[in-house]
Amino acid sequence: MLQCLNVCMYQHKPTLREERLAAREIIKSTTWRILLIALVVVLSVLYVFTTTATSTRGFVMNELEQKITQLEQENQQLQVQIAEQRSLGRIQEKLKETTLVKTTSVEYISSLGATVARR
């Protein structure tokens, strides 16, 4: 019985050569190769999806930047039109088209009481 304990306690430790051979066997196994191929396929598909998503976002961003540029140009044109319409010369020109008469004197009305409105 004591002899069995000594043998059981001291199990065979694999040598470095045996460990290398075991590692080579794992690498050569069909399961390992299938897993490696599956991993490569999955990573390739993920790469294609991310590349496609990135290029699509770039295209959308380019369209939005063009739209922003177009809107900024329209805004500048509208600002110029507003400035032209507000100019004194334009206002005087519009006044000539109306039937308004220039006043010669201004009359002020004074209120009789302190109340302005009644119910």
C-alpha atoms as one frame of an Amber mdcrd trajectory, in Angstrom:
protein
   0.000   0.000   0.000   2.794   2.415   0.888   4.459   1.592  -2.373   1.283
   2.536  -4.306   1.177   5.924  -2.566   4.738   6.700  -3.519   4.091   5.769
  -7.154   0.773   7.633  -7.262   2.260  10.749  -5.682   5.104  10.956  -8.110
   3.330  10.983 -11.412   5.211  11.274 -14.641   5.905  14.926 -15.500   6.023
  15.463 -19.274   9.306  16.560 -20.708   9.708  19.659 -22.847   9.847  17.501
 -25.979   6.638  15.743 -25.018   4.927  19.099 -24.394   6.027  20.341 -27.838
   4.741  17.186 -29.481   1.420  17.563 -27.669   1.153  21.195 -28.833   1.867
  20.138 -32.436  -0.826  17.504 -32.231  -3.328  20.099 -31.047  -2.393  22.422
 -33.919  -2.649  19.557 -36.411  -6.065  18.477 -35.147  -9.063  18.995 -37.430
 -11.128  20.721 -34.738  -8.440  23.321 -34.171  -8.196  24.025 -37.905 -11.983
  24.355 -38.249 -12.109  26.761 -35.314  -9.274  28.809 -36.783 -10.961  28.978
 -40.195 -14.272  29.947 -38.566 -12.532  32.705 -36.614 -10.922  34.058 -39.784
 -14.278  34.020 -41.592 -16.069  35.794 -38.734 -13.368  38.468 -38.490 -13.448
  38.965 -42.261 -17.216  39.427 -42.264 -16.979  41.898 -39.382 -14.279  43.806
 -41.253 -16.458  44.042 -44.373 -19.461  45.232 -42.347 -17.493  47.896 -40.500
 -15.853  49.095 -43.701 -19.220  49.315 -45.428 -20.777  51.147 -42.483 -17.879
  53.592 -42.344 -18.017  54.352 -46.052 -21.798  54.808 -45.879 -21.418  57.253
 -43.003 -18.766  59.118 -44.974 -21.118  59.398 -47.938 -23.950  60.679 -45.724
 -21.611  63.181 -44.064 -20.474  64.428 -47.479 -24.099  64.976 -48.537 -24.860
  66.813 -45.298 -21.794  69.039 -45.688 -22.907  69.934 -49.220 -26.390  70.721
 -47.907 -24.890  72.917 -45.177 -22.812  74.797 -47.753 -25.866  75.293 -49.953
 -27.967  76.562 -47.031 -25.204  78.947 -45.944 -25.076  80.412 -49.459 -28.861
  80.816 -49.498 -28.690  82.454 -46.071 -26.092  84.949 -47.319 -28.251  85.761
 -50.343 -31.258  86.333 -48.096 -29.199  88.572 -45.805 -28.179  90.659 -48.830
 -31.824  90.916 -49.946 -32.889  91.980 -46.447 -30.190  94.659 -46.378 -31.302
  95.931 -49.796 -34.957  96.091 -48.714 -34.073  97.973 -45.509 -31.900 100.560
 -47.228 -33.025 104.178 -47.048 -33.115 104.511 -50.822 -35.447 101.524 -51.144
 -37.745 102.842 -48.407 -37.944 106.277 -50.063 -38.673 104.593 -53.396 -41.551
 102.638 -51.818 -42.889 105.840 -50.213 -43.142 107.470 -53.631 -45.332 104.598
 -54.814 -47.857 105.144 -52.010 -50.472 107.896 -51.789 -49.215 109.243 -48.474
 -48.834 113.020 -48.118 -46.000 114.669 -46.231 -47.174 116.631 -43.202 -46.373
 120.267 -42.675 -47.400 120.569 -39.038 -47.911 118.203 -36.149 -50.808 118.593
 -33.716 -50.739 116.995 -30.279 -53.888 116.033 -28.414 -53.938 116.456 -24.662
 -56.173 114.297 -22.515 -58.714 115.959 -20.264 -58.618 113.448 -17.465 -56.173
 110.953 -16.075 -58.118 107.987 -17.439 -57.376 106.843 -20.898 -60.047 104.176
 -21.311 -63.412 103.438 -19.704 -65.542 100.383 -19.351
